[in-house]
Amino acid sequence: MAEADRRAELADNLARVRARIGAATAAAGRDDEPQLIVVTKFHPASDVRLLAGLGVTDVGENRDQEASAKTAELEGLPLTWHFIGQLQTNKAKSVVRYADAVHSVDRRALVSALGKAVASAERERDLACLVQVNLDPEAASGRGGVLPSEVLALAGLIADTPGLTMSGVMAVAPRGGDPAEAFARLASASARVTERFPGATMVSAGMSQDLEQAVAAGATHLRIGTDVLGARRTVR
């Protein structure tokens, strides 16, 4: 596809998504419209460059190898990079070189690894960290999010780690469940967190299929990929 055609396609998609966000914000009686994070996994750096030209400021990535290559190629663009995928501890040193925020902090070992990585990196500011919450009511504790009852303990560990900032909570609505009910549980977890850590106000929730329910539940950041970028493309 020619660059001009791809830019027009992305512009149309962005307009539709932004209209949905605006309508959902109004329907929820909110004055504060959530921040759009465009998830660009499996799409090339050329798409991210076009998105930046269309006013996108926040980009989400799930895989370190892909994100590391894109951020290097796009260095200098005014973008905030959010790492939102499952993160292995041995990738922490790489991620802290480019990420402004990590949404998927889900265990003590990862907090430790990120803290050590930040200490050895030349960063101008702390790394924003969100606790990933597992909203499946039948889930056991483990990777993929901590149980709601465990959120405060992990949040406290983040807050006590130099170089990290406890910034909020993140979750994915369980498949097959009611996203409104799931995001209500996330809102409850967020309220407990902000009571202890007043600055940790980020609530990262909502994707293409459930952004309206996330906005209604108070999400501050929406992670939208397919509805902006379309089907997976070849990364280059």
C-alpha positions in Angstrom: 0.0 0.0 0.0 1.3 3.5 -0.9 2.2 5.7 2.1 -0.5 8.2 1.3 -3.1 5.6 1.2 -2.0 4.0 4.4 -1.9 7.5 6.1 -5.5 8.1 4.9 -6.6 4.7 6.2 -5.0 5.3 9.6 -6.5 8.8 9.8 -10.0 7.4 9.2 -9.5 4.6 11.8 -8.2 7.1 14.3 -11.2 9.4 13.8 -13.6 6.5 14.4 -11.8 5.4 17.5 -11.6 8.9 18.9 -15.3 9.4 18.2 -16.1 6.2 20.2 -13.9 7.4 23.1 -15.6 10.8 23.0 -19.1 9.3 23.0 -18.2 6.9 25.8 -16.7 9.7 27.9 -19.9 11.7 27.5 -22.1 8.7 28.2 -20.2 8.1 31.4 -20.7 11.7 32.5 -16.9 12.3 32.6 -15.1 15.5 31.8 -11.7 13.8 31.5 -11.3 11.9 28.3 -9.0 8.8 28.6 -5.6 8.8 26.9 -5.4 6.7 23.8 -2.5 4.3 23.6 -2.2 2.8 20.1 -0.9 -0.7 20.4 1.4 -1.2 17.4 2.7 -4.8 17.9 3.1 -6.7 14.6 3.0 -3.4 12.6 6.0 -1.7 11.1 7.8 1.4 12.3 6.6 3.2 9.2 3.0 3.0 10.6 4.1 4.4 14.0 5.8 7.3 12.1 2.5 8.0 10.3 0.5 7.8 13.5 2.9 10.3 15.1 2.2 12.7 12.2 -1.6 12.2 12.9 -1.2 13.3 16.5 -0.8 10.1 18.3 1.5 10.6 21.3 1.3 7.3 23.1 2.3 3.9 21.7 2.1 0.4 23.3 4.3 -2.6 22.5 4.1 -6.2 23.8 7.4 -7.7 22.7 10.8 -6.4 23.7 12.6 -7.4 20.6 10.1 -5.7 18.4 9.8 -2.6 20.6 13.6 -2.2 21.0 14.0 -2.1 17.2 11.1 0.3 16.6 12.2 2.8 19.3 15.7 2.8 17.9 14.4 3.5 14.4 12.0 6.2 15.6 14.3 7.9 18.1 13.5 11.6 18.2 9.8 11.4 17.6 7.7 12.9 20.5 6.3 9.6 21.6 5.6 8.0 25.0 6.3 4.3 24.9 4.3 1.9 27.0 5.4 -1.7 27.5 2.1 -3.7 28.0 3.0 -7.3 27.4 4.2 -10.1 29.7 7.8 -9.3 30.7 10.5 -11.8 31.5 13.0 -10.6 34.1 15.9 -11.1 31.8 14.4 -8.5 29.4 14.2 -5.8 32.1 17.5 -4.2 31.2 16.5 -3.8 27.6 13.0 -2.5 28.3 14.2 0.2 30.7 16.3 1.7 27.9 13.2 2.8 25.9 10.0 2.4 27.9 8.4 5.3 29.7 6.0 3.0 31.5 5.6 -0.8 32.2 1.9 -1.7 32.6 2.5 -5.4 33.2 4.2 -5.6 36.6 2.9 -8.9 38.0 5.4 -10.3 40.5 8.1 -9.4 43.0 10.9 -10.8 41.0 10.0 -8.4 38.1 10.0 -5.4 40.4 13.5 -6.3 41.6 14.7 -6.8 38.1 13.3 -3.5 36.9 14.8 -1.7 39.9 18.2 -3.1 39.2 18.0 -2.3 35.5 17.0 1.3 36.2 19.8 1.7 38.6 22.3 0.6 35.9 20.7 2.6 33.1 21.2 6.2 32.2 17.6 7.4 32.6 16.6 11.0 33.2 13.4 10.0 35.1 11.9 7.1 37.0 10.1 4.3 35.3 6.4 4.4 35.7 5.1 1.0 36.8 1.5 -0.4 36.9 0.4 -3.5 38.8 -1.3 -5.9 36.5 -4.4 -7.2 38.2 -6.0 -10.6 37.2 -9.7 -10.0 37.0 -10.7 -13.6 36.5 -12.6 -14.5 39.7 -11.5 -18.1 39.5 -7.8 -17.3 38.9 -5.0 -18.5 41.1 -2.1 -16.2 41.9 0.7 -16.2 39.3 1.9 -14.5 36.1 -0.6 -12.7 34.1 -1.6 -10.5 37.0 -1.8 -10.6 40.8 -5.1 -11.2 42.6 -6.9 -8.1 43.8 -6.0 -9.1 47.4 -2.3 -8.9 46.5 -2.3 -5.6 44.7 -1.3 -3.4 47.6 1.6 -5.6 48.6 3.1 -5.4 45.1 2.3 -1.7 44.9 4.2 -1.1 48.1 7.2 -2.9 46.8 7.2 -0.8 43.7 6.9 2.4 45.7 9.8 1.4 47.9 12.1 0.6 44.9 14.4 3.5 43.9 14.0 4.4 40.3 10.4 3.1 40.0 7.2 5.1 40.4 4.0 3.4 41.5 1.7 4.8 38.9 -1.5 2.7 38.9 -3.2 -0.5 37.8 -3.7 -2.4 34.6 -6.0 -5.3 33.5 -7.5 -7.2 30.6 -11.1 -8.3 30.9 -11.4 -12.1 31.1 -12.6 -13.8 28.0 -16.2 -14.8 28.1 -17.0 -12.6 31.0 -18.8 -9.3 31.4 -16.2 -6.6 30.9 -18.3 -4.1 32.9 -18.2 -6.4 35.9 -14.5 -7.0 35.5 -13.6 -3.4 35.1 -15.7 -2.6 38.2 -13.3 -4.9 40.2 -10.4 -3.0 38.7 -11.9 0.3 39.8 -12.2 -1.1 43.3 -8.5 -2.1 43.2 -7.5 1.3 41.9 -9.4 3.0 44.8 -7.5 1.0 47.3 -4.2 1.8 45.6 -4.8 5.5 45.4 -5.9 5.6 49.1 -2.4 4.4 50.0 -0.5 5.9 47.0 -2.4 9.1 46.0 -0.2 9.6 42.9 -1.0 6.2 41.4 -4.0 7.3 39.5 -3.5 5.5 36.1 -6.1 2.9 35.3 -5.0 1.0 32.1 -8.0 -0.9 30.7 -10.1 -1.3 27.6 -9.2 -2.6 24.1 -11.0 -2.3 20.8 -13.8 -4.6 21.9 -14.6 -3.2 25.3 -13.4 0.4 25.5 -16.9 1.7 26.3 -17.1 -0.4 29.4 -13.6 0.6 30.4 -14.4 4.3 30.1 -17.6 3.8 32.1 -15.5 2.2 34.9 -13.0 5.1 35.0 -10.1 4.0 32.8 -7.5 6.7 32.3 -5.7 4.9 29.5 -7.1 2.8 26.7 -5.0 0.2 24.8 -6.3 0.1 21.2 -4.7 -1.8 18.4 -6.8 -3.5 15.8 -9.4 -0.8 15.4 -6.7 1.7 14.6 -4.1 -0.3 12.7 -6.3 -3.1 11.2 -5.1 -6.6 10.5 -1.5 -7.6 11.4 1.1 -6.4 9.0 4.8 -7.5 8.5 7.1 -5.7 10.9 10.1 -4.1 9.3 
